[in-house]
Amino acid sequence: LLSGAGLDMDRLKKDLDANAKAIDALLSRNNEQALAFGFNGTPSFIVGKYRVPGVLSIDQFEQVIADARKANMGRKTEQN
């Protein structure tokens, strides 16, 4: 599929080999962060103080963003 999409497979393999350690380190770090947040799969999001594990509709995303903004505004008011 990748070759059919026009990717240079030799270049892809060379780049993968050259960057394998960095890629593995990044994936490991991301996995540790996901576990720390209690995420068990993708997609997962952090919106303000809210953990959102899973798929949301546009309406649900808009609501969680509005809730996060409202919670953030409440904190700012308390600090002043």
C-alpha positions, -999 to +999 in steps of 0.1 A: +000+000+000+028+024+009+047+018-023+015+021-043+009+055-026+042+066-040+065+062-010+101+053-016+103+020+004+141+019+004+142+054+019+114+045+044+133+015+056+166+035+059+148+063+078+132+038+101+165+020+109+182+054+114+156+067+138+144+034+155+158+043+189+143+078+189+109+064+177+109+037+204+118+063+231+090+086+219+064+058+219+076+046+253+072+081+267+038+085+252+027+052+266+039+061+301+020+094+299-012+077+287-010+051+315-004+080+341-036+096+328-055+063+329-060+061+292-065+027+278-067+035+241-070+061+214-083+086+209-079+102+244-078+139+252-071+163+280-093+193+278-086+217+306-089+196+338-111+170+321-098+136+309-117+125+278-110+088+270-128+080+237-145+094+207-167+125+211-191+140+186-186+177+177-214+187+201-198+167+229-164+183+222-179+217+222-196+210+255-164+197+272-145+227+259-172+251+272-171+232+306-133+235+307-134+272+299-161+278+326-141+259+352-109+279+342-128+312+345-140+301+380-104+296+391-093+329+378-122+346+397-112+328+429-075+339+425-084+376+422 
